[in-house]
């Protein structure tokens, strides 16, 4: 049996397209908006927390080195 990489690649692509069209359940637009907002809010909260921790460490280290 000869080795046919292009035939395998073609079959893979065709099967992938078929699966994406008929077997994948895509989220609704409203669900996608809700998920995006959740990620945005969580990211902002996480960024604020990390910023506060960073500021606390910076101030602590400045105080420590000035005390020396």
Backbone as numpy.savetxt, mean C-alpha at the origin, in Angstrom:
# Nx Ny Nz CAx CAy CAz Cx Cy Cz
8.54 -33.48 -27.22 7.69 -32.30 -27.22 8.58 -31.05 -27.22
8.45 -30.17 -28.21 9.30 -28.99 -28.30 8.95 -27.95 -27.24
9.96 -27.19 -26.89 9.81 -26.12 -25.90 9.24 -24.89 -26.59
8.09 -24.41 -26.13 7.44 -23.27 -26.77 7.12 -22.20 -25.72
8.11 -21.37 -25.40 7.87 -20.35 -24.37 6.85 -19.29 -24.80
6.80 -18.95 -26.08 5.85 -17.93 -26.53 4.42 -18.43 -26.45
4.22 -19.71 -26.71 2.88 -20.28 -26.61 2.43 -20.30 -25.15
3.34 -20.64 -24.24 3.01 -20.64 -22.82 2.70 -19.23 -22.34
3.48 -18.25 -22.79 3.25 -16.87 -22.42 1.90 -16.38 -22.94
1.59 -16.71 -24.18 0.32 -16.32 -24.78 -0.85 -16.94 -24.02
-0.73 -18.21 -23.68 -1.78 -18.89 -22.91 -1.95 -18.25 -21.54
-0.84 -17.94 -20.90 -0.89 -17.30 -19.59 -1.61 -15.96 -19.65
-1.29 -15.14 -20.64 -1.91 -13.82 -20.77 -3.40 -13.96 -21.05
-3.77 -14.85 -21.95 -5.19 -15.04 -22.27 -5.98 -15.52 -21.06
-5.41 -16.46 -20.31 -6.09 -16.96 -19.12 -6.19 -15.88 -18.05
-5.17 -15.04 -17.94 -5.20 -13.95 -16.96 -6.28 -12.93 -17.29
-6.41 -12.58 -18.56 -7.44 -11.64 -18.99 -8.82 -12.23 -18.72
-9.00 -13.49 -19.04 -10.27 -14.17 -18.79 -10.63 -14.16 -17.31
-9.65 -14.44 -16.48 -9.90 -14.45 -15.04 -10.25 -13.05 -14.53
-9.57 -12.03 -15.01 -9.84 -10.66 -14.57 -11.25 -10.21 -15.00
-11.72 -10.68 -16.15 -13.04 -10.30 -16.63 -14.16 -11.03 -15.89
-13.99 -12.32 -15.65 -15.12 -13.14 -15.20 -15.05 -13.68 -13.79
-13.88 -13.76 -13.19 -13.78 -14.40 -11.89 -13.46 -13.45 -10.74
-12.92 -12.28 -11.05 -12.55 -11.33 -10.02 -13.77 -10.50 -9.63
-13.99 -10.34 -8.32 -15.07 -9.49 -7.83 -14.47 -8.12 -7.52
-14.84 -7.12 -8.30 -14.31 -5.79 -8.13 -15.16 -5.03 -7.13
-14.54 -4.18 -6.30 -15.33 -3.40 -5.33 -16.16 -2.32 -6.03
-17.24 -1.94 -5.37 -18.06 -0.86 -5.92 -17.31 0.47 -5.73
-17.76 1.48 -6.44 -17.11 2.80 -6.35 -17.22 3.35 -4.94
-18.39 3.18 -4.31 -18.60 3.68 -2.95 -17.68 2.95 -1.97
-17.55 1.66 -2.11 -16.67 0.88 -1.24 -15.21 1.30 -1.42
-14.84 1.57 -2.66 -13.49 2.02 -2.96 -13.22 3.38 -2.33
-14.20 4.28 -2.38 -14.06 5.60 -1.74 -13.90 5.45 -0.23
-14.73 4.61 0.38 -14.65 4.42 1.83 -13.29 3.86 2.25
-12.81 2.89 1.52 -11.51 2.29 1.84 -10.39 3.32 1.66
-10.48 4.12 0.62 -9.45 5.14 0.38 -9.44 6.18 1.49
-10.62 6.60 1.94 -10.69 7.57 3.03 -10.13 6.99 4.33
-10.42 5.73 4.58 -9.89 5.07 5.77 -8.37 5.05 5.74
-7.80 4.71 4.61 -6.34 4.69 4.47 -5.76 6.09 4.63
-6.40 7.08 4.05 -5.93 8.46 4.15 -5.94 8.94 5.60
-7.04 8.72 6.31 -7.15 9.16 7.70 -6.15 8.41 8.58
-6.04 7.10 8.40 -5.09 6.32 9.20 -3.65 6.78 8.94
-3.33 7.09 7.70 -1.98 7.56 7.36 -1.69 8.91 8.01
-2.67 9.80 7.99 -2.48 11.11 8.61 -2.30 10.98 10.13
-3.11 10.14 10.76 -2.98 9.93 12.21 -1.61 9.35 12.53
-1.18 8.37 11.76 0.12 7.74 11.97 1.24 8.77 11.79
1.13 9.63 10.78 2.16 10.65 10.53 2.23 11.64 11.69
1.08 12.03 12.23 1.07 12.97 13.37 1.72 12.32 14.59
1.38 11.06 14.85 1.97 10.37 16.01 3.48 10.26 15.87
3.95 9.86 14.69 5.40 9.74 14.46 6.06 11.12 14.58
5.41 12.16 14.08 5.95 13.51 14.21 6.07 13.94 15.66
5.06 13.64 16.47 5.12 13.98 17.89 6.23 13.22 18.61
6.38 11.95 18.30 7.46 11.15 18.91 8.82 11.72 18.50
8.96 12.06 17.23 10.22 12.63 16.72 10.55 13.95 17.43
9.54 14.80 17.59 9.76 16.07 18.27 10.15 15.85 19.73
9.50 14.89 20.39 9.84 14.60 21.78 11.28 14.11 21.90
11.71 13.22 21.02 13.10 12.75 21.05 14.08 13.88 20.78
13.75 14.72 19.80 14.62 15.85 19.47 14.78 16.78 20.66
13.68 17.13 21.29 13.74 18.03 22.44 14.48 17.38 23.61
14.26 16.09 23.83 14.95 15.38 24.91 16.46 15.36 24.68
16.86 15.09 23.46 18.30 15.04 23.16 18.92 16.44 23.24
18.21 17.46 22.78 18.75 18.81 22.91 18.90 19.19 24.38
17.93 18.87 25.20 18.02 19.15 26.64 19.20 18.40 27.26
19.33 17.12 26.90 20.41 16.28 27.46 21.78 16.85 27.11
21.99 17.22 25.85 23.31 17.69 25.42 23.61 19.10 25.93
22.60 19.91 26.16 22.81 21.23 26.74 23.15 21.12 28.21
22.65 20.07 28.87 22.92 19.89 30.30 24.36 19.44 30.54
25.02 18.90 29.55 26.39 18.42 29.71 27.36 19.53 29.83
